[in-house]
């Protein structure tokens, strides 16, 4: 069996107006396609995640943290998807995975969470060029990005410039704990990598959506799953040697 990849679910409402926790099919299938086993991580708090405002989220209780840690112990990798809000739950899962050196891959809002690690009261900026960065068609190639040669992303792709899809209205202004490893032509941060960490990559675009048609997207996911597979192997070897 392949490595277990935790996916943070996102709050939404169904077609009948009922609040739901969900995972995009493109995310689930991208992980399956590249050899991973999807494992949905749902918040343990008894609150309405969709309608609760960011500032109104309560702190996690000790019991809720225990539940989250139990889930994290099952993981070999963590995928942080796009979405509309970052919660205390998201941050807790992210930080606990960091403590365990679990490979982490974030897209869109997931990248923004990674980029803003350890920044108090961070704010996201509205993109100045909406036509460039916000495409209704998620699969449409939107713009080029320039990749830093001294980065994991360059190691994966072997290219200094690629085309990406794009579907976001907000962007990161700066980062404190990460290296900026790619930017768009208008200067928007498109990829970050956490400093002094084996694999924690965030990208502003959506490779999970175009993985079937885009070799670069496939390479990124394959590298992520490969890193998670090594974590799985270490766990198995440790268990065998007990």
C-alpha positions in Angstrom: 0.0 0.0 0.0 1.2 3.5 -0.8 1.8 6.3 1.7 -1.1 7.8 3.6 -1.7 11.4 2.6 -3.8 13.5 4.9 -6.1 16.0 3.2 -7.5 18.9 5.1 -11.2 19.1 4.2 -12.8 22.4 3.4 -16.1 23.8 4.6 -18.9 24.4 2.0 -22.6 24.1 1.5 -24.4 21.5 -0.5 -26.8 22.2 -3.3 -29.6 22.1 -0.8 -27.9 24.6 1.5 -26.6 22.2 4.1 -23.1 22.8 5.5 -20.6 20.1 4.5 -16.9 19.2 4.9 -15.5 18.2 1.5 -12.5 17.3 -0.6 -12.2 18.1 -4.3 -12.3 15.1 -6.5 -9.2 16.5 -8.4 -7.2 16.4 -5.1 -8.3 12.8 -4.3 -7.6 11.6 -7.8 -4.2 13.3 -8.1 -3.0 11.5 -4.9 -4.4 8.2 -6.1 -2.9 8.6 -9.6 0.6 9.1 -8.1 0.4 6.2 -5.7 -0.8 7.8 -2.5 -3.7 6.8 -0.2 -6.1 9.7 0.5 -7.0 10.2 4.2 -9.5 13.0 5.0 -8.8 15.1 8.0 -12.0 16.6 9.4 -12.1 19.2 12.3 -13.2 17.7 15.7 -14.8 20.9 16.9 -18.6 21.0 17.3 -19.1 24.2 15.4 -20.3 25.3 12.0 -17.1 25.7 10.1 -18.7 27.3 7.0 -20.7 30.0 8.7 -18.3 30.8 11.6 -16.1 33.8 10.9 -12.4 33.5 11.2 -12.2 35.7 14.4 -14.9 33.7 16.1 -13.3 30.3 16.0 -12.6 29.0 19.5 -9.3 27.6 20.7 -8.9 23.8 20.4 -9.5 21.9 23.6 -7.1 19.3 25.0 -9.5 16.6 23.9 -9.8 18.0 20.4 -6.0 18.1 20.1 -5.8 14.5 21.1 -8.1 13.6 18.3 -6.1 15.6 15.8 -2.8 14.0 17.0 -4.3 10.5 16.6 -5.1 11.4 13.0 -1.7 12.8 12.3 0.1 9.7 13.6 -1.5 7.8 10.7 0.0 10.1 8.1 3.0 9.9 5.8 2.3 13.2 4.1 0.0 16.2 4.3 -1.8 18.0 1.5 -3.2 21.5 2.2 -5.8 22.4 -0.4 -7.2 25.7 -1.6 -10.2 27.3 0.1 -11.7 30.4 1.6 -10.4 30.6 5.1 -7.6 29.5 7.3 -8.6 28.3 10.8 -6.9 27.5 14.1 -7.4 23.8 13.2 -5.5 24.2 10.0 -2.6 25.8 11.8 -2.5 23.2 14.5 -2.4 20.3 12.0 0.3 22.1 10.0 2.5 22.8 13.0 2.2 19.2 14.4 3.1 17.8 11.0 6.1 20.0 10.9 7.2 18.7 14.3 7.2 15.2 12.9 9.0 16.1 9.7 6.1 14.9 7.5 6.3 16.0 3.9 3.8 18.9 3.2 2.4 20.1 0.0 0.0 23.1 -0.2 -1.8 24.7 -3.1 -3.4 28.2 -3.4 -4.7 28.9 0.1 -2.5 26.1 1.3 0.5 27.9 -0.1 -0.6 31.1 1.6 -0.8 29.3 5.0 2.8 28.0 4.6 4.1 31.4 3.5 2.6 33.1 6.5 4.0 30.6 9.0 5.0 32.5 12.2 3.7 35.8 10.9 1.3 37.4 13.5 -1.9 39.0 12.1 -0.9 38.4 8.5 -3.0 39.8 5.7 -3.5 38.7 2.1 -3.5 41.2 -0.7 -5.9 41.4 -3.6 -4.2 40.6 -6.8 -3.7 43.8 -8.9 -4.1 41.9 -12.2 -7.3 39.8 -11.9 -7.4 39.0 -15.6 -4.0 37.3 -15.3 -4.6 35.3 -12.1 -8.2 34.5 -12.0 -9.5 32.2 -14.7 -13.0 30.6 -14.4 -11.7 27.6 -16.3 -9.3 25.9 -13.8 -7.6 24.0 -16.5 -6.7 27.1 -18.6 -3.1 27.9 -18.9 -3.0 31.4 -17.3 0.5 32.7 -17.2 4.2 31.8 -16.8 6.2 31.6 -13.6 9.9 32.1 -13.1 11.5 29.5 -10.9 14.6 30.0 -8.7 17.3 27.5 -9.7 18.3 27.1 -6.1 15.0 25.4 -5.1 13.4 22.1 -4.7 10.8 23.1 -7.3 13.6 23.5 -9.9 15.1 20.2 -8.8 11.8 18.5 -9.5 11.1 20.2 -12.9 14.5 21.2 -14.2 13.0 24.3 -15.7 13.3 28.0 -14.9 10.0 28.9 -16.5 6.7 27.1 -16.9 3.1 27.8 -17.7 0.5 27.3 -14.9 -3.2 27.5 -14.4 -4.6 30.1 -12.0 -7.7 30.7 -9.9 -7.1 33.1 -7.1 -8.0 36.7 -6.2 -5.6 37.1 -3.3 -1.9 36.7 -2.9 1.0 36.7 -0.3 2.8 40.0 0.3 5.9 38.5 1.9 7.1 35.5 3.9 9.3 35.1 7.0 10.1 31.4 7.4 10.1 30.5 3.7 12.2 31.0 0.6 10.3 32.5 -2.3 11.1 30.1 -5.2 8.8 31.3 -8.0 7.1 34.4 -9.1 4.7 35.4 -11.9 5.7 38.1 -14.5 3.8 40.8 -12.4 5.7 39.8 -9.2 3.1 37.7 -7.4 4.7 35.0 -5.2 3.8 31.7 -6.9 5.9 29.2 -4.8 7.5 29.0 -1.4 9.6 26.4 0.4 9.9 26.3 4.2 13.5 26.9 5.2 15.5 24.1 6.8 12.8 21.5 6.2 13.1 18.4 4.0 9.9 19.0 2.0 7.4 21.7 2.6 6.3 23.2 -0.7 3.5 25.6 -1.5 2.4 26.7 -4.9 -0.2 29.3 -5.8 -1.6 27.4 -8.8 -3.6 24.1 -8.9 -1.4 21.2 -10.2 -4.0 18.7 -8.8 -6.5 19.9 -11.4 -4.3 19.5 -14.5 -2.2 16.5 -13.5 -3.7 14.4 -16.3 -2.6 16.8 -19.0 0.4 18.6 -17.6 3.8 16.8 -17.0 5.0 19.4 -14.6 2.0 18.9 -12.3 2.6 15.1 -12.4 6.2 15.5 -11.5 5.4 17.7 -8.5 2.9 15.2 -7.1 5.2 12.2 -7.8 8.0 13.9 -5.9 5.7 14.6 -3.0 4.4 11.0 -2.9 8.0 9.7 -3.1 9.0 11.8 -0.1 5.9 10.5 1.8 6.9 6.9 0.8 10.2 7.3 2.6 8.4 8.4 5.7 6.2 5.3 5.5 9.3 3.1 5.0 11.0 4.6 8.1 7.9 3.9 10.2 7.7 0.3 9.0 11.5 -0.3 9.6 11.2 1.2 13.1 8.2 -1.0 13.9 9.9 -4.1 12.5 13.1 -3.5 14.6 11.2 -3.1 17.9 
